[in-house]
């Protein structure tokens, strides 16, 4: 009986121990799982901050062991990159000094390679008065020069030195060996004769050799050019004078329909211009004053006082001012054909 009871007690005690041991193991397992979960969350958080791309790749593994291997591999890659960066930084001066000679060699090759020298120059005049022969003479020293050494401004200066009438120059460098140049001159405004030779006077006052054209007025320039100077393609007269005179006679012919300007007499030193009408009447103007206002007064004179086409006046002078009540006012002087001899004597004394 005693043995029976003793066996029962031993079984009960064994059962209690096994139960308590099982519960402890269960708790330990739960705690371990929770701790692993916390650790994994911390790892995910840290790795997402440092490198989201690699972290997301590591977290796709199912087991902690595989995840650990992934992180270890990632650390090795990062460490290798940092190590190589330090090596590159250490030898950066050596790398730099190795690259610079290579760049210099390429630059010298481009600079001195014969294929980049000028072999062809094409000049395209955009008008009838630009001299092509002089244009080519201006740039003949550019042949066999390197394109990289040629400046557009130098080319333009060369053209203008040879031909003062040139207004616009368009230069186009075509690699490897060609330069295309378009040249435009100032427009022609007048015909003239200098040293018994026919010329055109351009807008900027340059003398260009050429036969007279009917569409241009004849300007007789009242000053002498030195015999030792060749006037061809040289600028002698003021551009502002040429433009003002051109606008003036155009306005006069448009507003006084019954007369036409036949010739122009230009006095560069005196700064004057005389318009000779087709009825031989001479209109005298000053270029030191507003020429437009003098022309407008001529129109008023023709309308309100006396017709310019009446052919009874030798000349009309719009240059003179007189003082009236301490103020200057314009005065128009004219000389009629009744005193024609005296009129011409007056002009001879002045000019």
C-alpha positions in Angstrom: 0.0 0.0 0.0 2.7 2.4 0.9 4.5 1.6 -2.2 1.5 2.3 -4.3 1.0 5.7 -2.6 4.6 6.5 -3.1 4.4 5.8 -6.9 1.4 8.0 -7.2 3.2 11.0 -5.5 6.2 10.5 -7.8 4.0 10.6 -10.9 2.2 13.8 -9.7 5.5 15.5 -9.0 6.9 14.4 -12.3 3.8 15.8 -14.1 4.1 19.2 -12.3 7.8 19.4 -13.2 7.1 18.6 -16.9 4.3 21.1 -17.0 6.3 23.9 -15.5 9.2 23.0 -17.9 7.0 23.1 -20.9 5.5 26.5 -19.9 9.0 27.9 -19.4 10.1 26.7 -22.8 7.0 28.1 -24.3 7.6 31.5 -22.7 11.2 31.4 -23.7 10.2 30.7 -27.3 7.7 33.6 -27.3 10.2 35.9 -25.8 12.8 34.9 -28.3 10.4 35.5 -31.2 9.4 38.9 -29.9 13.1 39.9 -29.5 13.9 38.7 -33.0 11.0 40.7 -34.3 12.2 43.8 -32.5 15.7 43.3 -33.7 14.5 42.8 -37.3 12.4 46.0 -37.0 15.5 48.0 -35.8 17.6 46.5 -38.6 15.0 47.4 -41.2 14.7 51.0 -39.8 18.5 51.6 -39.8 19.0 50.0 -43.2 16.1 52.0 -44.7 17.9 55.2 -43.6 21.3 54.2 -44.9 20.3 52.5 -48.1 16.6 51.8 -48.9 17.4 49.9 -52.1 19.7 47.3 -50.5 17.5 47.0 -47.4 14.4 46.2 -49.4 16.4 43.5 -51.2 17.6 42.0 -48.0 14.2 42.0 -46.3 12.7 39.8 -49.0 14.6 36.8 -47.6 12.5 34.5 -45.5 14.9 33.4 -42.8 17.1 35.4 -40.4 20.2 33.5 -41.6 19.6 34.5 -45.3 18.9 38.1 -44.2 22.1 38.2 -42.3 24.1 36.9 -45.3 22.5 39.6 -47.5 23.5 42.4 -45.1 27.0 41.0 -44.8 27.4 41.1 -48.5 26.1 44.6 -48.7 28.6 45.8 -46.1 31.4 44.2 -48.1 30.4 46.1 -51.2 30.2 49.5 -49.3 33.5 48.9 -47.7 35.1 48.1 -51.1 33.7 51.2 -52.6 35.0 53.4 -49.7 38.4 51.7 -50.0 38.6 52.4 -53.7 37.5 56.0 -53.2 40.4 56.5 -50.8 42.8 55.0 -53.3 41.5 57.3 -56.0 41.8 60.3 -53.7 45.3 59.3 -52.8 46.4 59.2 -56.4 44.2 62.0 -57.8 47.3 64.2 -58.5 48.9 61.5 -60.5 45.7 60.9 -62.5 45.3 64.6 -63.1 48.9 65.0 -64.4 48.4 62.0 -66.6 45.2 63.4 -68.2 46.6 67.0 -68.9 49.3 65.9 -71.3 46.7 63.9 -73.2 44.5 66.9 -73.6 47.4 69.1 -74.7 48.4 66.6 -77.3 44.8 66.6 -78.7 44.7 70.4 -78.8 48.0 70.6 -80.6 46.9 68.0 -83.0 43.8 70.1 -83.9 45.8 73.3 -84.0 48.6 72.2 -86.3 46.9 69.5 -88.3 47.1 70.6 -92.0 43.5 69.8 -92.7 42.4 72.9 -90.7 44.3 75.4 -92.8 42.6 77.8 -95.2 42.6 76.5 -98.8 39.5 78.1 -100.3 38.0 81.6 -99.9 34.7 82.3 -101.7 33.6 85.9 -102.0 30.0 86.8 -103.0 29.4 90.5 -103.7 25.7 91.4 -103.0 25.7 94.4 -105.4 27.2 95.7 -108.6 29.8 98.2 -107.1 31.8 95.9 -104.8 35.1 95.1 -106.5 35.7 91.4 -106.3 39.4 91.6 -107.3 40.1 94.1 -104.5 38.2 91.9 -102.1 40.3 88.9 -102.9 43.5 91.0 -102.6 42.4 92.0 -99.1 42.3 88.5 -97.8 45.0 86.8 -99.9 47.3 86.5 -96.8 44.8 84.2 -95.1 45.6 81.3 -97.3 47.5 78.5 -95.4 46.6 80.0 -92.1 44.8 78.0 -89.4 41.1 78.6 -89.1 41.3 78.7 -85.4 43.7 81.7 -85.6 41.5 83.8 -87.9 39.3 86.5 -86.4 36.2 87.9 -88.2 37.0 91.5 -87.1 40.4 91.4 -88.7 38.9 90.2 -92.0 36.3 93.0 -91.9 39.0 95.6 -91.3 41.0 94.3 -94.3 38.0 94.7 -96.6 37.2 98.2 -95.4 40.8 99.3 -95.8 40.7 98.2 -99.5 37.2 99.5 -100.2 35.6 102.2 -97.9 32.2 101.6 -99.6 31.7 98.3 -97.9 28.8 98.3 -95.4 28.1 94.8 -94.3 30.3 91.6 -94.3 29.0 88.2 -93.4 31.7 85.6 -92.8 31.1 81.9 -92.5 33.9 79.5 -91.6 33.4 76.0 -93.0 35.5 73.3 -91.5 37.9 72.0 -92.5 39.4 74.5 -95.0 36.9 77.0 -96.5 35.8 80.6 -95.8 32.6 82.0 -97.4 32.2 85.8 -97.4 29.2 87.9 -98.4 29.9 91.6 -99.0 27.4 94.4 -99.3 28.3 98.1 -100.1 26.6 101.3 -99.2 24.0 102.3 -101.9 24.8 104.7 -104.6 23.3 108.2 -104.2 25.0 110.4 -106.9 27.0 110.5 -110.1 30.1 112.8 -110.1 33.3 113.5 -112.0 36.6 113.7 -110.2 39.9 114.3 -112.1 38.0 113.8 -115.4 36.9 110.4 -114.4 33.3 109.2 -113.7 32.5 108.0 -110.2 29.5 107.2 -108.0 29.2 108.7 -104.6 27.9 106.2 -102.1 25.8 106.9 -99.0 28.9 107.1 -96.8 30.7 109.5 -99.1 33.0 107.0 -100.9 34.0 107.4 -104.6 33.5 104.3 -106.6 34.5 104.2 -110.3 31.6 103.7 -112.7 29.8 105.2 -115.7 27.0 107.7 -114.9 23.5 106.3 -114.4 20.3 108.1 -115.3 18.6 107.1 -112.0 21.1 109.1 -109.9 21.4 112.9 -109.7 24.7 114.5 -110.7 26.7 116.1 -107.8 29.5 118.5 -108.6 31.9 118.6 -105.7 33.5 122.0 -105.2 36.9 121.0 -103.7 40.1 119.7 -105.0 41.7 116.3 -104.3 45.4 116.0 -104.3 46.9 114.8 -107.6 49.0 112.2 -105.8 45.9 110.6 -104.2 44.0 107.9 -106.1 40.3 108.5 -105.1 39.0 105.1 -106.1 37.1 103.4 -103.3 38.2 106.1 -100.8 35.8 108.0 -98.5 36.1 111.8 -98.9 32.8 113.3 -97.9 30.6 113.3 -94.8 28.0 110.6 -94.6 25.5 112.9 -92.8 25.8 115.5 -95.6 25.2 112.9 -98.3 22.1 111.6 -96.5 20.7 115.0 -95.7 21.2 116.3 -99.3 19.5 113.1 -100.7 16.5 113.5 -98.4 16.2 117.2 -99.1 16.0 117.0 -102.9 13.6 114.1 -102.7 11.3 116.1 -100.4 11.6 119.1 -102.7 10.6 117.2 -105.9 7.7 115.5 -104.1 6.3 118.8 -102.8 7.1 121.1 -105.7 5.8 119.1 -108.6 6.4 121.5 -111.4 10.2 121.7 -111.0 13.0 119.1 -110.9 16.5 119.2 -109.4 19.0 118.9 -112.3 22.3 119.1 -110.5 23.7 119.4 -107.0 26.8 121.6 -106.0 28.4 120.4 -102.9 30.8 122.6 -100.9 32.4 120.4 -98.2 34.6 123.2 -96.7 31.9 125.8 -96.6 29.3 123.2 -95.6 26.8 124.3 -98.2 24.8 122.7 -101.0 23.2 124.4 -104.1 20.3 122.9 -106.0 20.2 123.7 -109.6 16.7 123.4 -111.0 15.8 122.4 -114.5 14.9 126.1 -115.2 18.5 127.2 -114.2 17.3 128.7 -110.9 19.8 128.1 -108.0 18.7 127.3 -104.5 21.4 127.9 -101.8 21.3 126.0 -98.5 23.5 125.7 -95.5 24.5 122.3 -94.1 25.4 123.8 -90.8 21.7 124.4 -90.1 18.7 122.1 -90.3 18.4 121.4 -94.0 14.9 120.0 -93.7 13.6 123.3 -92.3 15.2 125.2 -95.2 13.6 122.9 -97.7 10.2 123.4 -96.0 10.6 127.2 -96.3 11.4 126.7 -100.0 8.0 124.9 -100.4 6.3 127.7 -98.5 8.0 130.3 -100.7 6.8 128.5 -103.8 3.3 128.3 -102.5 2.7 131.7 -100.9 5.2 134.1 -102.5 6.6 133.2 -105.9 6.6 130.2 -108.1 10.0 128.6 -108.6 9.0 127.7 -112.1 8.5 131.3 -113.2 12.1 131.4 -114.4 12.6 135.0 -113.4 15.0 134.4 -110.5 18.7 133.7 -110.7 19.2 132.4 -107.2 17.4 132.2 -103.9 19.5 132.2 -100.7 18.0 130.5 -97.6 21.2 130.6 -95.5 21.1 134.1 -94.1 19.7 135.2 -90.7 19.1 138.7 -89.6 18.6 140.2 -86.1 15.2 141.7 -85.4 14.4 142.9 -81.8 17.4 141.1 -80.4 16.4 137.8 -81.9 17.6 136.0 -85.0 15.1 135.4 -87.8 15.6 133.7 -91.1 15.6 136.0 -94.1 15.2 134.8 -97.7 17.3 136.7 -100.3 16.7 136.3 -104.0 18.2 137.9 -107.0 16.1 138.4 -110.2 17.2 138.2 -113.8 16.8 142.0 -114.1 20.1 142.3 -112.2 21.5 139.0 -113.5 25.0 140.4 -114.0 25.1 141.6 -110.4 23.7 138.3 -109.2 26.6 136.3 -110.7 29.1 138.8 -109.4 27.8 138.2 -105.9 28.2 134.5 -106.3 31.8 134.9 -107.5 32.7 137.0 -104.5 31.3 134.4 -102.1 32.8 131.3 -103.9 
